[in-house]
């Protein structure tokens, strides 16, 4: 599959990228190189190879019991807040 300059312009427009005209030809060459590499990967024989879900097989996540450790102490929690009022964090208004 070959990617021409018109395709690069179309993809840039769809992705809402401001691609200067002098970068269109080099970008087409880069994308053609990527597509050639993908075609090369399609030639690899993967018959009998199990799909991987992780780069590190067999290593699970360390599990721990899910317990609350800092609850029921609002004074201590709010001591770290830049501003608190009536037991709550006070944050700047973000909706106008």
C-alpha positions in Angstrom: 0.0 0.0 0.0 1.4 3.4 -1.0 0.4 6.6 0.7 0.5 9.7 -1.6 0.6 13.4 -0.7 -3.2 13.8 -1.1 -3.8 11.0 1.4 -1.4 12.7 3.9 -3.3 16.0 3.5 -6.6 14.2 4.0 -5.4 12.3 7.1 -3.9 15.5 8.5 -7.3 17.4 8.0 -9.3 14.5 9.6 -6.9 14.5 12.6 -7.1 18.3 12.7 -3.3 18.6 12.4 -1.8 21.8 10.9 0.6 20.2 8.5 2.7 22.7 6.5 3.0 22.1 2.8 6.7 21.5 3.0 6.1 18.6 5.5 3.6 16.8 3.3 6.2 15.0 1.1 8.5 13.9 4.0 5.4 12.8 6.0 4.3 10.7 3.0 7.8 9.1 2.9 7.7 8.4 6.6 4.2 6.8 6.5 5.3 4.7 3.5 8.2 3.4 5.6 5.9 2.5 8.4 3.6 0.7 6.1 6.5 -1.2 4.6 7.5 -2.3 8.1 4.0 -3.5 8.8 4.0 -5.5 5.6 7.3 -7.0 6.6 5.7 -8.0 10.0 2.9 -9.7 8.1 5.5 -12.1 6.6 6.5 -13.5 10.0 5.4 -17.0 10.6 3.4 -17.0 13.9 1.9 -20.4 13.5 1.6 -22.1 16.9 2.6 -19.0 18.9 0.3 -18.1 21.7 -0.9 -14.5 21.9 0.6 -12.5 24.7 -1.4 -10.4 27.1 1.7 -9.0 28.8 5.4 -8.7 28.1 6.0 -10.4 31.4 4.2 -13.7 31.5 3.5 -15.4 34.8 4.1 -12.4 37.0 0.9 -11.4 38.6 0.1 -8.3 40.5 0.8 -8.4 44.2 -2.5 -8.5 46.0 -3.3 -7.0 49.3 -6.3 -6.8 51.5 -8.5 -3.7 50.7 -8.9 -2.0 54.0 -9.5 1.6 55.0 -6.6 3.0 56.9 -7.2 6.8 57.0 -10.9 7.0 57.5 -12.9 8.6 60.3 -10.3 11.3 61.0 -11.4 14.4 59.0 -9.3 16.8 61.1 -6.1 15.0 60.2 -7.0 14.6 56.5 -8.0 18.3 56.2 -4.8 19.4 57.9 -3.1 19.0 54.5 -5.7 21.0 52.6 -4.8 24.5 51.5 -8.3 25.6 52.4 -11.1 23.7 54.2 -14.6 24.7 55.4 -17.2 22.8 57.4 -15.2 19.5 57.1 -14.8 19.7 53.3 -12.0 20.7 50.9 -12.5 24.1 49.3 -11.6 24.2 45.6 -11.7 27.0 43.0 -14.9 27.1 40.9 -14.2 25.5 37.5 -17.5 25.9 35.8 -18.6 29.3 34.6 
